[in-house]
Amino acid sequence: MPRCFVRCPVVLVILAAAFAQGADWTGFRGPGGLGSSDETGLPLTWSSTENIVWKTELPGPGTSSPVVLGDRVYVTSYSGYALDASDPGDMSALMRHVVCVERGSGKILWSKEFKPSLPESEYSGGNNSWHGYSSATPTTDGERLYVFFGKSGVYCLDLDGNEIWRASVGTRATGWGSATSPVLYKDFVIVNASVESGAIVALDKMTGKEAWRADGIRGSWNTPVLVDVPGGETELVVCVPMTVLGLDPATGERLWRSEGIPDSGYICPSVVAHEGIVYAIGGRTNTALAVRAGGRGDVTSTHELWRTNKGSNVCSPVYHDGYLYWVHDRSGIANCLNAATGDTVYQERLTPRPGVVYASAILADGKLYAVSQHEGTFVLAAKPEFELLAHNTLADDDSRTNASPAVSHGQLLLRTDRNLYCIGTK
């Protein structure tokens, strides 16, 4: 019998087992940064005592999301400073942490500390200033972990937390803090360092050496997204005030620009894309738009498909089956737009009122999970008719939640300023 006939059943068993375990969630908003998962069997309801598989106390607060690689979860935190609005303390005590948690049990496998480059942005109280000092979600290529700590730099760690290299992408800081997450493309780690140096910077992921730099990126607090263009090309798309930009992720060359969100100050939400169409929301005037990627030069008149006065200043949208979904960061209104036309399908206010919603919603198992800062998680049906399926709170944890959940093995991994939770029915 040919040797391949002996091995094929084994390979099929291995592949089937890997598929059954569910895909890893290895960066901001999961695969492609789109906030969407094909996994099923996710929990609908939970509380402090219901459907909590495990809970792990973190060394400090943070607004980064957890990432999952195999049997490990990685998340960042900070400590020592800006923990109490009435008494922020001494900035010299600020420390950042990278924590590795065992996926099945919640046991902390290791926790590493990183002393920041000071001075950092000063904490002055209030929601706008209280962004935290670990806002960027890590990413991994399966062999190394890449962590962005603003002006302190980009760190490459092995999977046991040992530093391989560290690279600066700029030395500036701002009262709004640093928030963008690193993105991997082939041999590069790409970081939107708008705050730190007014540029998008690509680093060689093996050495940390700068590969390219695209300057002129100001007021941009969103993570770039890699967009597959029909024909086989890939573009890196980012929003800056007034403009949507398409770059070549291999060189940083500006390929196209289109009229963007009409806010001259800053843009926070990341774009999402589907079949070469880029969808952007944002701005204090609430705008949403669609533009076809793949053009060259100024494509506003040729590639913009629609524009409407709906949006959100902070939260990123999610695309599903021809519709765009998000929850407004301040009004608590859930939005659904027809992705082909921009027409409003529904706008419904969540009840109870969610207060501030800064975490971007994620979609899985036909459900939309929208996490508020202090009023729990709202679960909506992912369909073009408004239906609030559940409202879940953690009665014994009143700390802030500013991070999107991760989806893994039919469960949610949700971090608050105090704990990391594994939520599921099994």
C-alpha positions, -999 to +999 in steps of 0.1 A: +000+000+000+014+035-008+027+053+022+003+082+018-027+060+023-014+050+057-007+086+068-039+103+054-063+090+081-039+102+108-037+136+091-075+138+089-078+130+125-054+157+135-071+183+113-105+173+126-093+176+162-078+210+155-110+222+138-130+210+168-109+230+192-117+262+174-095+288+158-070+309+178-078+345+184-044+361+179-049+398+177-072+428+181-107+418+172-097+384+161-090+371+125-083+400+102-093+425+129-129+422+119-145+413+152-162+382+138-159+345+144-174+314+128-175+295+161-208+283+175-221+272+209-212+305+226-230+314+259-260+336+258-263+344+295-239+346+325-235+362+359-210+360+387-222+325+395-236+312+362-215+300+332-182+312+346-157+285+337-129+303+356-119+337+368-083+350+372-073+382+390-050+403+369-020+424+383-037+456+373-062+473+350-060+477+313-081+482+281-063+457+259-081+425+249-069+390+255-055+369+227-055+331+225-028+308+211-034+271+216-036+264+253-024+299+264-041+333+268-020+365+268-031+399+281-015+431+293-021+453+324-005+482+342+000+490+379+015+515+403-001+547+389-035+561+378-054+535+398-075+560+418-090+591+403-087+609+436-051+599+442-033+589+410+000+586+428+036+590+415+042+582+378+076+568+387+058+538+401+041+529+368+047+494+357+034+474+327+027+437+327+023+409+302+004+379+317+002+344+303-027+323+315-034+286+310-064+284+287-081+255+303-078+264+340-071+301+343-039+295+361-012+322+356+017+305+340+039+336+340+038+373+345+065+397+333+070+434+343+082+461+320+094+495+332+081+523+310+100+551+294+090+582+313+074+607+313+042+590+301+010+608+294-002+622+327-034+610+343-056+639+352-089+622+360-120+617+341-130+592+315-111+608+286-078+607+305-083+574+322-074+554+291-048+533+310-013+524+300-019+490+284-044+497+257-029+479+228-039+443+223-009+420+217-006+398+186+013+366+179+025+346+148+025+314+168+061+316+177+065+350+192+044+376+210+044+412+199+033+439+224+031+477+219+035+500+249+034+534+232+065+555+236+081+527+255+082+508+222+073+475+205+084+444+223+090+410+208+088+382+234+091+345+231+060+325+243+075+323+278+078+361+281+115+365+275+124+396+255+139+390+220+140+426+209+126+460+216+122+488+191+111+525+194+085+538+170+085+573+185+089+592+217+059+614+219+029+611+243-005+627+246-032+631+273-054+608+252-029+580+256-018+554+231-043+528+219-035+512+185-026+475+183+001+458+162-007+440+130+013+412+113+019+411+076+043+386+062+077+395+078+065+427+093+050+440+125+031+471+116+021+498+142+001+529+138+024+552+158+003+583+151+007+595+187+044+585+191+058+598+158+030+607+134+037+577+112+028+541+105+059+520+111+067+485+098+094+465+117+111+433+107+095+408+130+127+388+135+150+417+143+129+448+151+147+469+125+126+495+108+115+483+073+094+512+062+077+543+076+047+562+062+047+597+076+018+622+079-004+601+101-019+624+127-050+621+150-054+584+143-062+562+172-074+532+151-057+500+143-050+495+106-067+466+088-054+444+060-079+444+031-079+417+004-086+434-029-102+414-058-073+403-080-051+391-052-035+423-038-036+432-001-038+468+011-034+483+046-063+507+053-063+533+081-085+563+090-070+597+097-090+629+102-109+637+070-094+608+050-094+571+045-059+559+033-049+527+015-012+518+017+010+491+003+018+469+034+050+458+018+065+493+013+042+518+031+035+536-003+003+555-003-019+539-030-051+558-026-070+583-005-107+590-002-127+616+016-132+602+051-148+610+084-154+648+087-136+653+120-104+674+119-093+663+154-091+625+157-106+592+144-109+563+168-128+534+152-110+509+130-124+501+096-138+467+086-139+452+051-157+426+031-149+415-005-128+446-011-153+471+003-140+492+033-165+504+058-156+533+081-174+550+109-164+577+134-162+613+143-180+635+167-205+643+139-213+606+135-206+595+099-205+561+082-192+554+047-182+527+023-154+529-002-141+503-027-104+495-022-080+489-050-079+524-065-050+548-071-047+585-062-078+604-050-107+579-054-134+599-037-155+605-068-149+570-083-148+546-054-170+560-026-202+539-026-223+557+000-221+580+030-246+586+058-249+606+091-248+575+114-217+564+134-199+562+167-169+582+180-151+553+196-165+518+188-156+500+156-184+482+135-188+446+126-200+432+092-223+402+089-243+389+060-247+422+043-252+444+073-231+466+096-237+466+133-224+487+162-235+504+195-230+541+198-204+549+225-225+575+244-261+572+234-264+535+239-282+531+206-277+499+186-273+506+149-278+483+119-271+496+084-275+479+050-239+475+039-248+478+002-267+511+004-259+526+038-297+528+046-306+525+082-323+492+090-328+500+127-317+523+155-328+511+189-318+523+224-306+495+247-323+490+280-312+493+307-291+522+295-255+510+290-238+542+298-204+545+281-195+519+255-159+521+243-153+484+236-160+474+200-187+447+195-178+412+183-200+388+165-202+350+168-228+322+168-254+346+155-250+369+184-236+404+187-218+410+220-215+447+231-197+454+263-203+485+283-179+501+308-200+496+339-234+482+329-225+447+317-227+430+283-256+433+259-263+404+236-282+411+204-294+389+176-271+393+146-300+399+121-316+430+105-344+431+131-336+444+166-337+418+193-320+421+226-314+385+237-297+390+270-281+415+294-254+401+315-237+416+345-210+405+370-224+416+404-191+410+423-170+430+399-177+467+396-145+475+378-145+491+343-146+470+311-132+487+281-120+457+261-136+436+234-140+399+243-120+371+225-138+341+211-122+307+218-134+271+219-171+281+221-163+304+250-157+341+256-126+355+272-136+389+288-113+411+308-122+438+332-099+461+351-098+435+378-102+400+363-099+379+333-130+357+328-136+326+308-174+325+301-191+294+286-214+265+291-187+239+291 
